[in-house]
Amino acid sequence: MKIALCVKQVPDTDDIKWTENNTIQREGVESVINPYDVYATEFALDLKSKVPNSTVTAFTMGPPQAQDMLRKVMSLGCDDAVLISDKKFAGADTYATGRTISAAIKTVLPDFDLIVCGQFATDGDTAQTGPSIANFLDLAQVTYVQDLIEVNEKYLVLSKILEDGIETVKVELPSLICVMPKQFEPKRPLIDGVISASKKEIRVCTMEDIGLEPQMCGLKGSPTYVSRAFRNIANHNAQKFKMNVFDSAKLLKEKIEG
């Protein structure tokens, strides 16, 4: 099985900076791997261990510094890594990002069986990039994935989280899944993995390498934009009331209606 793992570097939440276009500045900013992608990596590597002769290729779109993150996931057991990097990709929304990553996967790993993404990214929290990739590649997709139940060469059986319970889903391959966090401590790389990852070459793909035009990516290829960006200011001027549930409901109604 050939698995494409999509991971992302996100700015450290204490060090977010904005560009003049109200997009997040990524170059020169301290970054960490997106927490949801840590669990996506674990899912992909667990799947690799269950299916003989499987490989995991990690993809990320970002500045050159994202190579550090790719080496980390390779040190955990990913076989290869691809950095999708070009100044023309800057300022991309989730639509343009989905188009760019899908083009890179088609170029580098055209015979993939499965694409694994984290459900959310903490710098945007839209949960749109994974489904956007699936849309551009015309793939079936399963979101909010919790566990792998069964796998073979033709399909996966998965459990996914719903608002009111858990659903069991069967999806044929090739497909895309978006993974939720689980209650376990993610693996840490061993020294052998770190040494092996340091020796591997990371393939870098530019806009021309994946067959895109300037108007298809970055700000030019983004149909949406951020009109304003600001930090939320917490207001701790809360009021405290002690009363029964009926009086509480009445008071709440009065507050809402003004």
N, C-alpha and C positions, 0 to 999 in steps of 0.2 A: 504494500500500500504506500502510495506517495502522498504525504501530508504537507500542505502549505500552512505554516503557522504565521499569523499576522500579529505583530507586537508593536508597541509604540512607546516612545519616550515622552514623558509628560513633565512639565516644569515642577520643581519642588513647590509645594503650595505656599511656602513662606517667601517665595522669590519670583512671583509672577510679574512680568513686565509686558507692556502693550506697545505695539507699533502705531504709526500714525494712521493706519487703516483699521485700527481696533481689532487686529489679530494678535495672537500671542507671540511674543518674541521668543524664538527658540535658540538661536545662535548665541553662544556666550552665556547662557543661563544654566544654572545647576539643574540637572534633570535626573529623574528616576524612572525605572520601568513602571508602566501603568499597572497598578495593583491587580486589576482584573486579568491582565495578560499573564501575570504570574501563574494564575490558575489555568488559563488556556494552555500555557506551556506544559504544565503538569499533565493536563488531559491528553495533549498530543503525544507526550513521551510515554504515558501509560498505555495509550493505544499502540504505539510503536512496539512496546514490550510484549503485547498480546498477539500481534500479527507478524508472523515471520517475514523477514526481508523487507520490512518497512523502513522508510526514511522520512525525516522531518527537515524541511527547508524553511528557515525563518525569514520573513520579509518585514521590512520596516521602511517607512517613508519619513525622511527627516534630514537634518544637516549632517556633515561628516562626523560630528561627535557621537552620533547614534551607533557608530561601530562598537563602542565600548559595551553597549547593551547587547548587541548581537553576539559579541564574544562571550558574554555571560550566559546567554541561552545556549550557545554551542558548548560551553563548559559543562552544562547540565545534561547534554546528550543530543542536542540537535546536530544534524549531519552537515548542513550547509547554511549559509546566510546571504541575503541579498539586501543591499542598501539602495533604496530608490531616492536619489538625491540630485537635485538640480535647482538653481535659484529660481527657475520659472515655476516651480511647484509652490513657492511661498504664498501664503495667504489662502490656500485652498479650503473650501468648505467641505462638508461631508460628501457631497455629490462629486465634486472634482477629485477628492481623495479616493473615493470608491472607484472612479474611472481609472485613475493613475495606478492604484495597486492592482486592479484587475488586469490592466494591460501588462504590468510587470509579471504577474503570475502566468498569463498566457504566453509571454515571451520566454521566461526562464523555465517554467514547469508546466508545459501545455498538457501533459498527460496526468495531471494530478487526480487524486481520488477524493480528497477531502480538504477543505479549508477550515481552519480553526481560528476563531477570534475571541477576544474577551467581550463580554456583553456591553460594557460601558468603558469610556475613557474619562478619567477624573478631571481632565482639563476642559471637557465639553459636555459630557454626561448626556449626549443626545441618543446614543445607541443606534445611530444611523449608518455608520461606516460599514459594518458587517453586512447588513441587508443591501446596502448600495453595491457592494462588491458582488453579491449574489445576483442582483438585478443585471449588472453589466455582463456577467458570465452566464446568465439564464439558468441559474441553479435553484434547486429546491433548498430551502433553508429551515433550520430549527433554532429558535432563540430561547434564551433563559434555560439553557441546558444545565442539569444538575449532575446526572450520572450516566455512565455508559452501562447498559444492561447486556447487550449482545452485539457482536461484530462478526461479519464474514466478508468475503470479497465483493458481495453485491449490495449489502445494506448495513445500517446501524439501527439498533434499538436503543432509545434514549429515554431518560426521564427528564421532564422539564417542569419548571415551577410556574404555577398559575396563581392568580390572586386568592383562589379558594381551595387550593390543593395541588396535587402532583398528577401530571399526565404522562402516559407512556406513548411514545411516538416511534414509528418505524419509517426510516427515510432511506431511499435508494441512493447509491453512489453513482456519479460524483455529486457532492452536495457541500453546503456550508453550515457550520454551527457556531453559535455564540454562547460562551460558557460563563456560568455564574461562579462566585467563590464557594468553597466548601469548608467544613470545619476540620482542617488539618494544617499542620505546619509544612509549608513548601520545602522541597529539597534544597540543600545548599551544595554548591559545586565542590568536588573533591580535587585534590592537587593534580591528579592525572588529567582530569577534565580541563582544568585551567591551562595546563601545559599544552594539551592537544589543541585547544581552542586558539591559543596564541600563535600556533603554527599554520592555522588554516587561512586561506585567502577568502576575503569577503568580496563578492561581486558587486560592483557599483553600476547602477543603471541610470542613465540620464533620460531626458525627454526623447531625444532622438533614438536611443537604444530600444525604447518600448513603443515606438511608432506613433507618438502623439504630436499634435501641433500646439503652438503657444496658446491659441484661443480655446483649447480643450482642457487646460490645467491651470493651477494656481488661481489668482484673483480673476483672470480673464475668463476662466472656465467655470467660475462659481456663480450660480444663479441667486445665491443668498449672500448677505453680508451682515456684519455686526454694526448697527447704527450708533451704539453707545456702549462703552464698557466702564464699569465702576465697581469699587469694592463695597460690599454690603456693610453697613454700620449697624451693629447690634444695639438694640434699645432694651435696657434692663429695667425700665420704669414700669414694672408689672404691679398689678394690684392683687391682693389676696383676700378671698372671701371664705367664710365658713358658714355653710347653710345646707339644708337638705336638697335632694335632687330636684324637687319641684320648683323651689325658689331659685335654684341654680339655672334651670332651664328658662325661667321667666327673665332672670337677669341677663342671660346670654342673648335672648331675643331682643331685649331692650338695647343692649350694646350694639348688636348687628344692625338694627333698624335706626340707630342713632337717636 
